[in-house]
Amino acid sequence: MNYLEIRKRYNQASTEGYAIGAFNFSTVELANAIFLAAVKLKSPVLMCTSSGEMEHVGPEVARGIVNGLNRVHPDVAILHLDHGKKFEHIVAAIDAGYDSVHCDGSALPYKENVRLTKKCVQYAHKHGKWIEGELGHVGGSSTLHKDQSYSDVEMIMTEPDEARRFVQETGVNSLAINIGNVHGVWNGIPHIDFKRLKEIQKATRIPLVLHGGSGIPMGQIKKALSFGIDKININTEIRVAYSESIRNSLKDKNMFIPTSYMPLAVKAVQKVVETKIKMFGSTNKLRKL
Ligand code: 13P
């Protein structure tokens, strides 16, 4: 999918008040589950690999999987690199034909983040690709942190004025922000700072991205949609559904044929993705490009 088509997708999400779900995959089954949910609910989606997931699947193979799925139902999925922390990750994804990339320099000091992001933006735009930047660090990791609460993780919140400058200086097309969101599922619920979100939206006027979508309750998601969030990332809840299903199946010692137990894992993940698509309001939003 090209840059202009992706822009159209974000514009539509922004004017109609929903968010496009960005779901991670690292196996064919996960990719299938995400795609099946999107097709069933007629929703656009971003299918993502982190740089580690990209390395595991292989960037060309990830491209091949999403091409194959999109051939059956055209224009459903955008292939996106999630959290590319190095220029080489961005290059590897773009050279393999990813549609969109996320340059994450958020753990770096401001100036270094700008330097890395600008370099990535140049490369992405030269190749006609969409690029997301990140300012304010979204901490945690996409796993279960059941014994820790949200307040245990170090948070660097996004400052609205700095976000305005960052967007002007780098030329990113969308921006991942920290407004109290954290990767992973933690004890308790996160507290999203909506005042800050409103200010960042006013200061940047570009599509805003909420990472760490697992564990954020419906009420906070709905409010975030109305305040300018256009993309929400989900990984942990997908990983949990997938591994719990397989773990359960394999308790039965006679269960050793992947085509017997994998369809159950696909169903479990599809259910999670469908729930998120409904929460994000993107059901029936798939339009021909
Ligand atoms: P969760 O793991 O909290 O769903 O966050 C996913 C994410 O933001 C991927 O970049």
Residues whose N, C-alpha, C, O or C-beta is under 5 A from the ligand:
A	BS01	13P	D82 S142 V182 H183 G184 H211 G212 G213 S214 N233 I234 N235 T236 E237
